[in-house]
Amino acid sequence: MPMEHIALTEAVYYILLSLYTPLHGYGIMQKVEGLSGGRVRLAAGTLYGALNTMLEKRWIRALPEISGDRKKEYEITERGREVAGAELARLQELARNGEDIIEGRGAK
């Protein structure tokens, strides 16, 4: 299946990164805030809207619920790892191109 060549929002990118270890919603919110140095703070509506979209795209999966625990946990799928890796490569290219221009090396 061809990889979607799309730019991810910061929220989606950080959510994917946070799910390399299974987490529940509140844990994802905390992890994203920590990863971004407090710059990205997810509201519940934003988080759960993004999670539903990522579930539909099969970038993440919901883990089976543990009896007695109402918190649903999520984890990244192999497809989600590919999407996160493609976004990392895109961001690295953007940074390299910016450094070349800003530091006076010109575009390659």
C-alpha positions as YAML, in Angstrom:
chain: A
units: angstrom
residues:
- id: 1
  name: MET
  ca: [0.00, 0.00, 0.00]
- id: 2
  name: PRO
  ca: [1.55, 3.36, -0.98]
- id: 3
  name: MET
  ca: [2.55, 5.68, 1.82]
- id: 4
  name: GLU
  ca: [0.46, 8.79, 2.19]
- id: 5
  name: HIS
  ca: [2.71, 11.74, 1.41]
- id: 6
  name: ILE
  ca: [1.13, 14.32, 3.64]
- id: 7
  name: ALA
  ca: [2.38, 16.82, 6.16]
- id: 8
  name: LEU
  ca: [1.15, 15.93, 9.62]
- id: 9
  name: THR
  ca: [-0.04, 18.50, 12.09]
- id: 10
  name: GLU
  ca: [2.20, 18.89, 15.13]
- id: 11
  name: ALA
  ca: [-0.53, 17.39, 17.29]
- id: 12
  name: VAL
  ca: [-0.83, 14.25, 15.15]
- id: 13
  name: TYR
  ca: [2.96, 13.87, 14.90]
- id: 14
  name: TYR
  ca: [3.38, 14.16, 18.67]
- id: 15
  name: ILE
  ca: [0.47, 11.79, 19.33]
- id: 16
  name: LEU
  ca: [2.10, 9.18, 17.08]
- id: 17
  name: LEU
  ca: [5.43, 9.63, 18.85]
- id: 18
  name: SER
  ca: [3.76, 9.33, 22.25]
- id: 19
  name: LEU
  ca: [2.18, 6.01, 21.27]
- id: 20
  name: TYR
  ca: [5.44, 4.13, 20.73]
- id: 21
  name: THR
  ca: [4.56, 3.11, 24.30]
- id: 22
  name: PRO
  ca: [0.86, 2.31, 24.92]
- id: 23
  name: LEU
  ca: [-0.98, 5.13, 26.69]
- id: 24
  name: HIS
  ca: [-4.50, 6.22, 27.57]
- id: 25
  name: GLY
  ca: [-5.91, 9.63, 26.62]
- id: 26
  name: TYR
  ca: [-4.72, 11.62, 29.61]
- id: 27
  name: GLY
  ca: [-1.29, 9.99, 29.37]
- id: 28
  name: ILE
  ca: [-1.08, 11.02, 25.71]
- id: 29
  name: MET
  ca: [-1.92, 14.62, 26.66]
- id: 30
  name: GLN
  ca: [0.85, 14.64, 29.27]
- id: 31
  name: LYS
  ca: [3.41, 12.98, 26.98]
- id: 32
  name: VAL
  ca: [2.72, 15.41, 24.10]
- id: 33
  name: GLU
  ca: [3.07, 18.37, 26.42]
- id: 34
  name: GLY
  ca: [6.34, 16.97, 27.77]
- id: 35
  name: LEU
  ca: [7.78, 16.13, 24.34]
- id: 36
  name: SER
  ca: [7.01, 19.62, 23.06]
- id: 37
  name: GLY
  ca: [8.39, 21.38, 26.12]
- id: 38
  name: GLY
  ca: [4.90, 22.60, 27.00]
- id: 39
  name: ARG
  ca: [4.36, 24.23, 23.60]
- id: 40
  name: VAL
  ca: [1.70, 21.77, 22.38]
- id: 41
  name: ARG
  ca: [-1.22, 21.24, 24.75]
- id: 42
  name: LEU
  ca: [-4.06, 19.06, 23.54]
- id: 43
  name: ALA
  ca: [-7.66, 19.72, 24.47]
- id: 44
  name: ALA
  ca: [-9.75, 16.57, 24.93]
- id: 45
  name: GLY
  ca: [-11.79, 17.25, 21.79]
- id: 46
  name: THR
  ca: [-8.68, 17.70, 19.68]
- id: 47
  name: LEU
  ca: [-7.09, 14.56, 21.09]
- id: 48
  name: TYR
  ca: [-10.08, 12.28, 20.65]
- id: 49
  name: GLY
  ca: [-10.85, 13.65, 17.18]
- id: 50
  name: ALA
  ca: [-7.26, 12.93, 16.14]
- id: 51
  name: LEU
  ca: [-7.33, 9.47, 17.75]
- id: 52
  name: ASN
  ca: [-10.51, 8.56, 15.88]
- id: 53
  name: THR
  ca: [-9.00, 9.69, 12.57]
- id: 54
  name: MET
  ca: [-5.79, 7.75, 13.24]
- id: 55
  name: LEU
  ca: [-7.80, 4.65, 14.20]
- id: 56
  name: GLU
  ca: [-9.68, 4.88, 10.88]
- id: 57
  name: LYS
  ca: [-6.39, 5.21, 8.98]
- id: 58
  name: ARG
  ca: [-4.97, 2.30, 11.01]
- id: 59
  name: TRP
  ca: [-2.01, 4.36, 12.20]
- id: 60
  name: ILE
  ca: [-2.88, 3.37, 15.78]
- id: 61
  name: ARG
  ca: [-4.95, 0.67, 17.45]
- id: 62
  name: ALA
  ca: [-6.95, 0.49, 20.66]
- id: 63
  name: LEU
  ca: [-5.71, -2.19, 23.02]
- id: 64
  name: PRO
  ca: [-8.12, -4.66, 24.62]
- id: 65
  name: GLU
  ca: [-9.60, -3.22, 27.78]
- id: 66
  name: ILE
  ca: [-8.45, -4.66, 31.08]
- id: 67
  name: SER
  ca: [-11.41, -5.64, 33.23]
- id: 68
  name: GLY
  ca: [-12.26, -2.96, 35.76]
- id: 69
  name: ASP
  ca: [-10.19, -0.30, 34.00]
- id: 70
  name: ARG
  ca: [-12.25, 2.18, 32.03]
- id: 71
  name: LYS
  ca: [-9.24, 3.89, 30.45]
- id: 72
  name: LYS
  ca: [-8.79, 2.86, 26.84]
- id: 73
  name: GLU
  ca: [-5.15, 2.53, 25.81]
- id: 74
  name: TYR
  ca: [-3.78, 3.04, 22.31]
- id: 75
  name: GLU
  ca: [-0.55, 2.10, 20.57]
- id: 76
  name: ILE
  ca: [1.05, 2.91, 17.23]
- id: 77
  name: THR
  ca: [0.82, 0.33, 14.41]
- id: 78
  name: GLU
  ca: [3.48, -0.54, 11.85]
- id: 79
  name: ARG
  ca: [1.69, 1.71, 9.38]
- id: 80
  name: GLY
  ca: [1.75, 4.51, 11.95]
- id: 81
  name: ARG
  ca: [5.48, 4.00, 12.42]
- id: 82
  name: GLU
  ca: [5.95, 4.38, 8.66]
- id: 83
  name: VAL
  ca: [3.91, 7.61, 8.68]
- id: 84
  name: ALA
  ca: [5.92, 8.98, 11.63]
- id: 85
  name: GLY
  ca: [9.19, 8.05, 9.91]
- id: 86
  name: ALA
  ca: [8.13, 9.73, 6.67]
- id: 87
  name: GLU
  ca: [7.21, 12.88, 8.60]
- id: 88
  name: LEU
  ca: [10.56, 12.86, 10.40]
- id: 89
  name: ALA
  ca: [12.35, 12.66, 7.02]
- id: 90
  name: ARG
  ca: [10.21, 15.53, 5.68]
- id: 91
  name: LEU
  ca: [10.99, 17.69, 8.71]
- id: 92
  name: GLN
  ca: [14.71, 16.91, 8.43]
- id: 93
  name: GLU
  ca: [14.67, 17.98, 4.78]
- id: 94
  name: LEU
  ca: [12.92, 21.22, 5.71]
- id: 95
  name: ALA
  ca: [15.54, 21.90, 8.38]
- id: 96
  name: ARG
  ca: [18.46, 21.13, 6.04]
- id: 97
  name: ASN
  ca: [17.07, 23.40, 3.33]
- id: 98
  name: GLY
  ca: [16.48, 26.19, 5.84]
- id: 99
  name: GLU
  ca: [19.99, 25.87, 7.25]
- id: 100
  name: ASP
  ca: [21.49, 25.97, 3.75]
- id: 101
  name: ILE
  ca: [19.68, 29.20, 2.89]
- id: 102
  name: ILE
  ca: [19.96, 30.94, 6.26]
- id: 103
  name: GLU
  ca: [23.63, 30.05, 6.68]
- id: 104
  name: GLY
  ca: [24.41, 31.28, 3.15]
- id: 105
  name: ARG
  ca: [25.18, 27.94, 1.51]
- id: 106
  name: GLY
  ca: [22.35, 28.33, -1.01]
- id: 107
  name: ALA
  ca: [19.99, 25.62, -2.15]
- id: 108
  name: LYS
  ca: [21.45, 22.37, -3.42]
...
